[in-house]
Amino acid sequence: MSARELHLNAFLMGVGHHEAAWRHPRTDPRALDDVAHFQHLARIAERGTFDSVFLADGVQIWGDVRHTAANRFEPITLLTAISQATERIGLIATASTGFSEPYNLARLFSSLDHISGGRAGWNIVTTAGDRSAQNFNREVNLEHAERYERADEFLDVVTALWDSWEDDALVVDRESGVFAEDAKVHEIDHKGRFFSVRGPLNAVRSPQGHPLLVQAGSSEDGKAFASAWAEAVFTAHQTHGDATAFYADLKRRVTARGRAADDVKVLPGIVPVLGGTQAQARALAEELDGLIIPARAVRQLTELIGVDLTDHPLDARLPEFPPVSRVNGAKSRFELVRDLAQRERLTLRQLLGRLGGGRGHQVVAGTPEQVADHIELWFTTGAADGFNVMAPLLPSGLEDFVDHVVPLLRARGLFRAEYTGRTLREHYGLPRPVSRYASAALV
């Protein structure tokens, strides 16, 4: 094993990340509401000694119900069920700072961390789009910068709540009748612009202290937020050059805040379309793209980037996009799609095909050796600390990756052959945070 260890996260999405996965004969759409399906996927990833599995989430219908396999469990509930079917693999769930309260989320993730024995992680999102806001008593969403201001305060509150019970607060002395040392249980008394929270949390400090903090935005606001709070970053890049530039920029921001560069792991998304030969892999990619329903894909693209393309001819070049400053949605994904369309001079139909496999994440179609080469190149040249593996079909795509790519990564000394720790923080090589209140007591 090399001194630096590759990190792999299995991003589990329904029956596959390709938008037409549910139409392919190698998947079973009825599995979308079957807990056993997701437990099986997690066990496959655990067999491959992945650091973690990850469930995305949103607070609106994504796409349209006529053509989209939209069944989706609430992720913390589902990961709790998965925790009972696995032993070591980390469990990361998306939850929004835009449409949640800090106390509730702190309690939910603390519970998952306790139940799983220290395997919980939170993928922090601010949630773009007005449709989500309209499910929470609002007509429009907050502005992009304000969403991140709210998120920053949200994290300050949540981490204080996780710290509010010191590690040795529990006494449990039956003879004296003392259950907990009240001097070691703290009201946080937070009063800020967005939140007023008294505390303490009604849960003792969890096994990891803080569940692992993950962030997924790559805008300027997103990178500033990640440099302050994130311990892993899920990101999307189409080119090696863009990936290395993002990696260097984020690591520089992290060290400027006084943190060690390795305290934050960068994991770009990869959609591995595997075949015994490159021709077989490309044939599978083309087969999947052929199942895309253009009208549905255009609507999803419109929602993804905030530019209405519903009346644009499929075989015409893309129109000029507005400046990113006018976008109030996911700015980094808008820029990725815009740059891809301009760089490769794509028609709308071609762009739909390029995005169908992973919504902007890089699709790598090839043999296991070619996919392993891609991973090794990005890992060893300052583009990634690991990858968010997004199988186009589930479970078969994840099984193929674990059975054929992971052994190559192990043989090259890049990836573990067995787990050495039990918590998600241990998998990532990160320390357990010291409670801010315990630190104050030592001064």
C-alpha positions in Angstrom: 0.0 0.0 0.0 1.3 3.4 -0.9 1.7 6.0 1.9 -1.4 7.8 0.5 -4.5 5.7 0.4 -7.3 6.0 -2.3 -10.8 6.6 -1.0 -13.9 5.1 -2.7 -17.5 6.0 -2.0 -20.4 4.1 -3.6 -23.1 6.6 -4.6 -26.3 4.5 -4.5 -29.1 5.9 -6.7 -32.1 3.7 -7.3 -31.3 1.1 -9.9 -28.5 3.1 -11.5 -27.1 6.5 -12.2 -27.9 6.5 -15.9 -31.2 8.3 -16.3 -32.6 5.4 -18.4 -31.3 2.7 -16.0 -34.8 1.7 -15.0 -35.6 0.8 -18.7 -32.6 -1.5 -19.1 -33.2 -5.3 -18.8 -30.3 -5.6 -16.3 -32.3 -3.7 -13.7 -35.5 -4.2 -11.7 -37.4 -0.9 -11.2 -39.6 -2.6 -8.6 -36.5 -2.6 -6.4 -36.8 1.1 -5.9 -39.0 0.7 -2.8 -37.4 -2.4 -1.5 -35.1 -1.9 1.5 -33.4 -5.3 0.8 -32.2 -3.9 -2.6 -30.3 -1.1 -0.9 -29.0 -3.4 1.8 -27.7 -5.7 -0.9 -25.9 -2.8 -2.6 -24.2 -1.7 0.6 -23.0 -5.3 1.2 -21.5 -5.3 -2.3 -19.7 -2.1 -1.5 -18.6 -3.4 1.9 -17.2 -6.5 0.2 -15.1 -4.1 -1.9 -13.9 -2.4 1.3 -15.3 1.0 0.2 -15.1 3.8 2.7 -18.7 4.5 2.5 -22.0 4.4 0.7 -23.9 7.6 0.0 -27.5 8.5 -0.6 -28.4 11.8 -2.2 -31.7 13.5 -1.4 -34.0 16.3 -2.5 -37.1 17.9 -1.2 -39.1 17.9 -4.5 -39.9 15.5 -7.3 -36.9 15.5 -9.6 -37.8 15.3 -13.3 -41.3 14.3 -14.1 -43.3 11.4 -12.8 -44.3 10.2 -16.3 -40.8 9.2 -17.3 -38.7 9.3 -14.1 -38.1 6.4 -11.7 -38.7 8.7 -8.8 -39.4 6.5 -5.8 -37.0 7.5 -3.1 -36.6 6.8 0.6 -35.7 9.4 3.1 -32.0 8.7 3.4 -31.3 8.7 7.1 -34.1 6.3 7.7 -32.8 4.0 4.9 -29.2 4.2 6.1 -30.4 3.2 9.6 -31.8 0.0 8.0 -28.6 -0.5 6.0 -26.6 -0.1 9.2 -28.2 -3.3 10.5 -27.2 -5.3 7.4 -23.5 -4.1 7.3 -20.6 -3.9 9.8 -17.9 -1.5 8.7 -18.9 0.6 5.7 -19.6 4.3 6.3 -23.1 5.7 5.8 -23.5 9.2 4.3 -26.8 11.0 3.8 -27.7 14.3 2.2 -29.6 16.8 4.2 -30.3 20.4 3.4 -29.5 23.4 5.6 -32.1 25.3 3.6 -35.2 23.4 4.7 -34.3 21.9 8.0 -33.7 23.1 11.6 -30.3 22.5 13.2 -31.6 20.8 16.3 -33.5 18.2 14.4 -30.7 17.4 12.0 -28.1 17.2 14.8 -30.3 14.7 16.6 -31.0 12.6 13.5 -27.3 12.3 12.5 -26.3 11.7 16.2 -28.8 8.9 16.3 -27.5 7.3 13.1 -23.9 7.6 14.4 -25.0 5.8 17.6 -27.0 3.1 15.9 -24.3 2.3 13.4 -21.4 2.4 15.9 -19.7 5.5 14.4 -20.3 5.2 10.7 -22.5 8.3 10.0 -21.7 11.1 7.6 -23.6 14.2 6.5 -23.5 15.5 2.9 -24.3 19.2 3.5 -26.3 20.9 0.7 -28.0 24.3 0.6 -30.6 23.3 -2.0 -31.1 25.3 -5.2 -34.4 25.9 -7.0 -37.7 27.5 -6.2 -39.7 24.3 -6.5 -38.1 23.0 -3.3 -38.9 26.3 -1.6 -42.5 26.0 -2.6 -42.8 22.8 -0.5 -41.8 24.8 2.6 -44.1 27.8 2.7 -42.0 29.9 0.4 -42.5 31.1 -3.2 -38.9 31.6 -4.0 -35.6 30.3 -2.6 -33.0 32.4 -0.8 -30.3 34.0 -2.9 -27.2 31.8 -3.5 -24.9 33.8 -1.2 -27.5 34.0 1.5 -28.0 30.2 1.4 -24.4 29.7 2.2 -24.6 32.3 5.0 -27.4 30.3 6.5 -25.4 27.1 6.1 -22.4 28.5 7.9 -24.5 29.4 10.9 -26.3 26.1 10.7 -23.0 24.2 11.0 -21.9 26.3 13.9 -25.1 25.4 15.7 -25.1 21.7 14.8 -21.5 21.1 15.8 -22.1 23.0 19.1 -25.1 20.7 19.8 -23.0 17.6 19.1 -20.4 18.9 21.6 -23.0 19.9 24.2 -22.5 16.6 26.1 -18.9 16.2 27.0 -17.5 12.6 26.5 -17.4 11.9 30.3 -20.7 13.6 31.2 -22.4 10.2 31.9 -21.9 8.9 35.4 -24.6 6.2 35.7 -24.1 5.7 39.4 -27.0 3.8 40.8 -26.0 4.0 44.4 -25.7 7.8 44.5 -28.5 8.3 42.0 -26.4 10.4 39.7 -27.0 9.6 36.0 -25.0 12.5 34.4 -22.7 15.3 35.6 -24.8 18.3 34.8 -21.8 20.6 34.7 -20.6 18.7 31.7 -23.9 19.1 29.7 -24.0 22.6 28.1 -26.7 24.9 26.9 -25.2 26.4 23.7 -27.4 29.6 23.9 -27.0 30.4 20.3 -28.6 33.6 18.9 -27.8 34.5 15.4 -29.2 35.9 12.2 -31.0 32.8 11.2 -31.3 30.6 14.3 -31.9 30.8 18.0 -31.1 27.6 19.8 -30.9 27.0 23.5 -29.6 23.4 23.7 -28.3 21.1 24.9 -28.9 18.2 22.5 -31.1 15.5 24.1 -28.5 12.8 23.1 -25.1 12.0 24.5 -22.1 12.6 22.3 -21.9 10.1 19.5 -19.1 7.6 18.8 -17.4 9.8 16.2 -18.0 13.0 18.2 -19.1 14.6 15.0 -20.4 12.6 12.1 -18.1 13.1 9.0 -18.9 16.4 7.3 -19.2 16.2 3.5 -19.9 19.0 1.1 -20.9 19.0 -2.6 -20.9 22.5 -4.0 -18.1 23.8 -6.2 -19.0 27.4 -6.6 -16.9 30.2 -5.0 -19.3 30.2 -2.1 -19.3 26.4 -2.0 -15.5 26.3 -1.9 -15.3 28.9 0.9 -17.8 26.9 2.9 -15.9 23.6 2.2 -12.6 25.0 3.3 -14.2 25.9 6.7 -16.3 22.9 7.4 -15.9 19.9 5.0 -13.9 16.8 5.6 -14.7 15.4 2.2 -15.9 17.1 -0.9 -18.0 15.4 -3.7 -17.4 17.3 -6.9 -17.9 16.9 -10.7 -15.3 17.5 -13.4 -15.2 16.7 -17.1 -11.5 17.2 -17.7 -8.3 16.4 -15.8 -7.2 20.0 -16.1 -10.4 21.3 -14.4 -10.0 18.6 -11.7 -6.4 19.5 -10.9 -7.2 23.2 -10.8 -10.1 22.7 -8.4 -8.1 20.3 -6.2 -5.2 22.8 -5.9 -7.5 25.7 -5.2 -9.5 23.9 -2.5 -6.4 22.6 -0.8 -4.9 26.1 -0.8 -8.1 27.5 0.8 -8.0 24.8 3.4 -4.4 25.5 4.5 -5.1 29.2 4.5 -7.6 28.5 7.2 -5.0 26.8 9.3 -6.2 23.3 8.5 -4.0 20.5 7.0 -4.5 19.9 3.3 -5.2 16.2 3.9 -8.0 17.1 6.4 -10.2 17.4 3.3 -10.6 14.6 0.8 -11.6 15.5 -2.7 -13.7 12.8 -4.5 -14.9 13.6 -8.0 -17.7 11.5 -9.4 -17.0 8.8 -11.9 -19.5 6.8 -13.9 -17.7 3.5 -14.9 -19.3 1.8 -17.9 -17.5 -1.5 -17.9 -17.1 -4.1 -20.6 -14.7 -7.0 -21.4 -13.4 -4.8 -24.3 -13.6 -1.1 -24.9 -16.0 -1.8 -27.8 -18.4 -3.7 -25.4 -18.3 -0.9 -22.9 -19.1 1.7 -25.6 -21.9 -0.5 -26.9 -23.4 -0.5 -23.4 -23.1 3.2 -23.1 -24.8 3.7 -26.5 -27.5 1.2 -25.5 -28.3 3.2 -22.4 -28.2 6.6 -24.2 -30.6 5.1 -26.7 -33.2 4.6 -24.0 -33.2 8.3 -23.0 -36.5 10.0 -23.5 -35.5 13.4 -25.0 -38.5 15.4 -23.7 -37.9 14.2 -20.2 -34.1 14.8 -20.4 -34.6 18.4 -21.7 -36.9 19.1 -18.7 -34.4 17.7 -16.3 -31.6 19.7 -17.9 -33.7 22.9 -17.7 -34.2 22.3 -14.0 -30.5 21.4 -13.5 -29.0 24.6 -14.9 -31.9 27.0 -14.7 -32.0 27.8 -18.4 -35.3 26.9 -20.3 -34.4 24.7 -23.2 -37.8 23.0 -23.7 -38.4 24.7 -27.1 -34.9 24.4 -28.4 -34.4 22.1 -31.4 -32.7 18.9 -30.4 -30.2 18.9 -33.3 -29.3 22.6 -33.1 -26.2 24.0 -31.2 -26.9 25.2 -27.7 -27.8 28.9 -27.3 -25.5 31.3 -25.5 -26.0 30.8 -21.8 -26.6 33.8 -19.5 -23.7 35.0 -17.2 -23.3 32.8 -14.1 -24.0 35.9 -12.0 -27.7 35.7 -13.1 -28.0 32.0 -11.9 -29.5 31.5 -8.5 -29.4 27.7 -8.7 -26.4 25.3 -8.7 -23.8 27.7 -10.1 -20.9 25.1 -10.4 -23.1 22.6 -12.3 -24.3 25.4 -14.6 -20.7 26.3 -15.4 -19.7 22.7 -16.0 -22.6 22.2 -18.5 -22.0 25.5 -20.2 -18.3 24.8 -20.6 -18.9 21.3 -21.9 -21.4 22.5 -24.5 -19.1 25.3 -25.7 -15.8 23.3 -25.6 -17.2 20.5 -27.7 -19.7 22.5 -29.7 -22.5 20.2 -28.8 -26.1 20.1 -30.1 -28.8 19.8 -27.5 -29.3 16.1 -28.3 -25.5 15.5 -27.9 -25.5 17.3 -24.6 -28.4 15.2 -23.3 -26.4 12.0 -24.2 -23.3 13.4 -22.4 -25.3 14.2 -19.3 -27.5 11.1 -19.2 -25.0 8.9 -17.6 -24.2 11.1 -14.6 -25.7 14.6 -14.7 -22.3 16.2 -15.4 -20.0 13.7 -13.7 -17.4 12.1 -16.0 -18.4 8.9 -17.7 -15.5 6.5 -18.4 -16.5 3.7 -20.7 -13.8 1.0 -21.0 -12.3 -2.2 -19.7 -11.5 -2.6 -15.9 -7.9 -1.8 -16.7 -8.8 1.4 -18.5 -11.0 2.5 -15.6 -8.3 1.6 -13.1 -5.8 3.6 -15.2 -8.1 6.7 -15.1 -8.5 6.4 -11.4 -4.7 6.0 -10.9 -3.9 8.9 -13.1 -6.2 11.3 -11.3 -5.2 10.1 -7.9 -1.4 10.3 -8.5 -1.4 13.7 -10.4 -3.2 16.0 -7.9 -6.7 15.7 -9.3 -8.4 13.5 -6.6 -8.0 11.8 -3.2 -10.6 9.2 -4.3 -13.8 8.8 -6.2 -17.5 8.9 -5.8 -18.3 5.7 -7.8 -21.7 6.1 -9.7 -22.5 2.8 -11.3 -24.8 3.3 -14.4 -26.8 0.2 -13.5 -27.4 -1.3 -10.1 -26.6 -3.8 -8.8 -24.6 -5.1 -11.8 -22.5 -2.1 -12.4 -21.3 -2.0 -8.7 -20.7 -5.7 -8.7 -18.6 -5.4 -11.9 -16.5 -2.6 -10.3 -16.0 -4.5 -7.1 -15.1 -7.7 -8.8 -12.9 -6.3 -11.6 -11.6 -2.8 -10.9 -11.0 -3.0 -7.1 -8.6 -6.0 -7.4 -6.6 -4.0 -9.9 -6.4 -1.0 -7.6 -5.3 -3.3 -4.7 -2.7 -5.0 -6.9 -1.3 -1.5 -7.7 -1.0 -0.7 -4.0 -3.6 2.1 -4.2 -6.5 0.7 -2.2 -6.9 -1.3 1.0 -7.5 -5.1 0.9 -9.3 -5.0 4.3 -10.7 -2.5 6.8 -8.3 -1.4 9.5 -10.8 0.8 11.4 -14.5 0.6 12.4 -15.6 4.2 12.1 -16.0 6.3 9.0 -13.5 8.8 10.4 -11.0 6.0 10.8 -11.6 5.0 7.1 -10.7 8.6 6.1 -7.8 8.8 8.5 -9.4 11.7 10.4 -9.2 12.3 14.1 -12.2 12.3 16.4 -13.0 16.0 17.1 -12.5 17.3 20.7 -15.6 18.9 22.2 -15.3 22.7 22.3 -16.5 22.6 25.8 -13.9 20.1 26.9 -11.2 22.3 25.3 -12.5 25.3 27.2 -12.4 23.4 30.5 -8.7 22.6 29.9 -7.6 26.2 29.4 
